[in-house]
């Protein structure tokens, strides 16, 4: 009888705990992505933070180093965004000049129409009849009515405010994670041990290693691809090589994303009638991405996570599909934990046999 009563109490406690946990997650669900980004950043920057911690003594309240680290993260993230914003503002000015010119004289035919292997004259004539006079260009441009443009602007402004709030919350969470990282790490290891038993610490460390491998294999390699292809854009005469290089770096962090970026650069060159430079950009893009995807990334990610690259790739793609950009890091971490548990489970079965 006392045993039955104890079981009932334990079940009631478990249900109450589950209910409160569900309620807490529901209350915080809007901020969970920001909190997850803070966790990813504190894991990715952990080795650098430990080095800084060994050189700089802690102050009384342990505020100085976490504050400096958080400030540096904010500058590293906001700096490129500010540069891209300035570049985009310049582009917007050029676009407005193009719109005004098109309303006065029509939209000029792109240069590549003159270099078509056949049908160049017909294409030029069609373009002149369709877009080459002010009336047609004005009609085309006014199809984007003011109401639609205002609606897009309002949605964009609302989204920017929302993202800014989440970014601020991520920085705040990152500061506290840096400050209390030892206590948070010990609590996380204790929770993993209680959830997964003796293998809990191995699971936690494997997930942390997968985040480090993903940062090295996706972020750093993607930045490297962006720098290399940005130089190719500059040498090939692609318009706005810095902006397109940054776009390539971001796209290269997602599997199969880089071809979209350097394909856009090639199209811009083709529009100017520069066929050979466009082919050079495409060839260089495929060479850089082939080396990165088949040689560099499998070593950096697979070697750290101890996963076959196929499972890493599936984790990345599935994570992006489910969680967006955050899934780049969550997907491989979850796959690493699952594969480790599977290996322990099947290895245990073989030893028992």
N, C-alpha and C positions, 0 to 999 in steps of 0.2 A: 504493500500500500504506500509506504513512504517513497518507494522508487517510482511508482506511477505519478505521485504528486510532484516529484522532482522533475520527471520528464515533461509534465504539463507546464511547470514553471519555465523550463528551458525552452520549450516550444513557444510559449507566450513571449518570452524575452526575445527570441530570434525573430518572431513575427513583428514585434514592436520595433526592433532595430531595423529590420528590412523596411518597414513602413516609414520610419523617420528618414532613413537613407534615401528612399524614393522621393519623399517630400522635399528633402534638401536638394536632390538633383533636379527636381522639377522647378524649384525656386531659382536655382542657379543656371538652368539650362541655356539661357541667353549668353552667359559669361563662360560657359565651359570651354568653348574654343580658345578664348583668350587665356584661360588658365592652363589649357593644354599647351599652348604656344610657350608660355612661361616655363613649363616643365621641360619642354624640348630644348629651349635655350639654355636653361641652367645645366642640363645634362651635356649638351654639346660644348658649352664653355667651361665645363667642370675642370678639365686639366689645366687650362690657362688660369682659371681662378685659383686653383691650388698653388700654382707657381707664384702668383702675386701674393697669396696669403703667406707663403713662406718668407717672402722678402719684406713685406709690410706688416709690422706688428698690429694686432687688433687694438682698437681704441676701447674705451670703457664700455660703451654701449654697442660696439660692433656695427657702426653706421657708416663710417668713412669709406671703407673698401666696397661694401655692397652698393653704396650710393655712386661711387666712381664707376664701378662695373656697369651699373644700370644706365648711367649717363652715357658711357661709351657705346653701349648697345643701341641706345636711342639715336646717337649721332651717326653710327654706322648705317642704321636703317633709314633715317630721315635724310641724310646727306644725299645719297643717290636719288631719292624721291624728289627732293627739291631741285636737283639738277635736271631731272627728267621733266618736272613741272615747268621750269624755265624754258627748256627746249620745246615743250609742247605749246607754251604760250607764243613762242616765236613762230612755230608752225601754224598756229591759229591765225596769226597776223598775215602770214603768207596765203593762207586759205581765203581769208577775207579779201585780200587783194585780187586773188584769182577769180573769186565770185564777182567782184565789181567789174573786172576786165571782161569776164564772160558775158555779163549783162549788156556791156557796151558793144563788144565786137564778136561775140560768139565764143564757143569753146574750140580752141585750135586742135587740129588733128595731131595725135601722138606721132612721134618721129618714126616709130618702128613700122608704121604703115607704108612708109616709103621704101622699106627694105624687105617687104614680103617677096618670097620667091615667085609668086604669081598672084594676079588679081590686085596689084597695088593701086592701079588707076581706078578700078571699080570701088575699092575700099575708100580711097580718098574722096571720090565723088559722093558715095553714100554718107560719109561723115559730114561732108560739107552741106548736103541737103538736110541732114538730121540735126546736127549740133553746130554747124559752122556759121549760123546767122543769129543775130541777137534775139529775135523772137523765139526761136526754138530753145536757145539756152535759157532765156528768162522763164519760159514755161516749165522747163525741166527743173530749174532751181526753185521755183515757187511751188512745186508739188510738195516740197518739205514745208508744210504750212507752219505758221507761228505757234499754233496751239500744240502741235506735235513736238516742236522743238522745246517749247516751254515745259511740256510734260517730261521730256527726257532730262532737261536741266534740273527740274525739281527732284526727280528720282535720283539723279546723280548726286545732287547736293545732300539729300537725305542719307544716301548710302555713305557718302564721305564723312558725314557727322557721326554716323553709327560706327564706321570703321575707326574713326579717331578716338571715340570713347572706348572701344574694345582695345585699341592699342595702348591707351593710357592705363587701362586696367591690367593689361599684360605687363607693362613696365612696373606697376605697383606690386603685382604678384611676384615678378622677377626679383625685385628688391628684397622682399621678405623671404623668398626661397634662398637667395644668396646669404642673407643674414642668419637664417636658421637652418642652413643646409645640413649640418651634422645631425640635428634632431630629426629633421624630415627624413634623412637617409636611414637612420636607425629605425624610425617608425615604419618606413616602407619595407625594410628587410623583415621586421617583425611580422608585419601583415602578410608578406609573401610566405614566410615560414608557416604561419597559421593556415593560410589558404592551401598551400601546395605541399606542406610537410617538410621533410628534410631537404628536398630539392628546391625549396622556395627561394633561397638565396641565389642559387645557380640561375633560376629563371629570371630573377630581377637583374642580375649582372649581365645575362645574355641580352635582355631587352635594352639595357643601357649601352652595351657594346654595339647593338644594331643601330641605335641612334647615331653613335659616333661614326660607324661605317657609312651610314646613309648621308650624313653631313659631308664626309670626305668624298664619297663617291658621286653624290648628286650635286651638292652645292658648290664645292670647290672645283670639281671637274667642269660643271656647268659654267662657272665664272671663267675658267681657263679657256673653254670653247668660245665664250663671248669675246674674250680679249683677242684670241688668235683670229677669229673670223672678223672682228672689228678692224684689225689691221688689214685683212684682205679687202674688206669693204673700202677702206681708205685708199689703198693702193689701186683698187679697180675703179675708183671714182663714183662709188655709190653715194647718192645724196644722204646727208645726215648720218655718217658712219657711226658716230658716238651713240645716237639714239637707237639705231638698228643693232649695234653691238650689245647694248644693254638689253634690248628685247631678245636677242639671240641667247644671251646668258640666262635669262629667266626661262625661256622656252627650253633650253638644253637641260634644265633641271628635271624636266618631265620627259620620260622615255618617248622617243619619236617626235618630240616637239621642235628640235632644232631645224629639221628640213623645212618646216613652215616658215621660220624666220629667214633662213638664207634663200629660200625660194622667193620670198617677198622682195629681198634685195635684188635677186636676178631679174624679177619682173620689172622693177624700177629701172634697171639698166636697159632692158629690152624696150621699155617705153621711150627711152632716149635714143634708141637705135644702136646701142652698143652691144652687139651680139657676142663678140669674142670675150669682153670682160664679164658678161653674164655667164657664159659657159665656164670661165675660170672660177667665178664665185661658186657655182654649183659643184664643180669638181673639187675645189678646196673644201667646201662644206661637207661633202660626202666622205672625203679622206679624214678630216678631223673627227667627225662623228663616228666613223667606222673604228678608228683607233681608240677613241674614248669609250665607246660602247662595248667593244669586243676584247679590249686588252686592259684598259685602266680601271674601269668601273668594276668588272668582275673580281679583280684582285683586291680593290679597296673595300668593296661591300661584302663579297662572299668570304674573303679571308677573315674579316672582323666578325661577321655574324655567324660564320661556320654554316652557311646555307648555300645550296646550289643556286646559281644565279637565276635559274628559272623561277624558283620560289621567291627570290628577292624581287624579280620583275613582276610576278603576279601580286605580291604584297603591295608593291608601289602602285600598280595600275588599279587594283581593287581599293586601296586606300584613297587614292585620288578620286575614284568614282564615288566613294562613300562619304569621305570627309573633306573633299576639296584639297587645297594645297597642304593642309595639315596632314593629310593621309600619306604624303611622301615619307613622313617619319613614323607615323603610327602603324601603317601597313606592315613594313618590314619588322618592326618591333613585335607586333602581335604574331607574325609568321614565325619569327625566331623562337618565341616562347612556345608556340604550338609544336614546332618541329622538335624542340628540346624535350618537351613532355612526351611526344610520340616516341622518340628514341629511347627515353628511359622506360616507357611502358613496354615497348617491344623487346628491348634488351632484357628487362626483368622477366618477361615471359620466356625468352630463350634460356636464361640462366635457370629458371624454375624447371624447364623441360630437361 
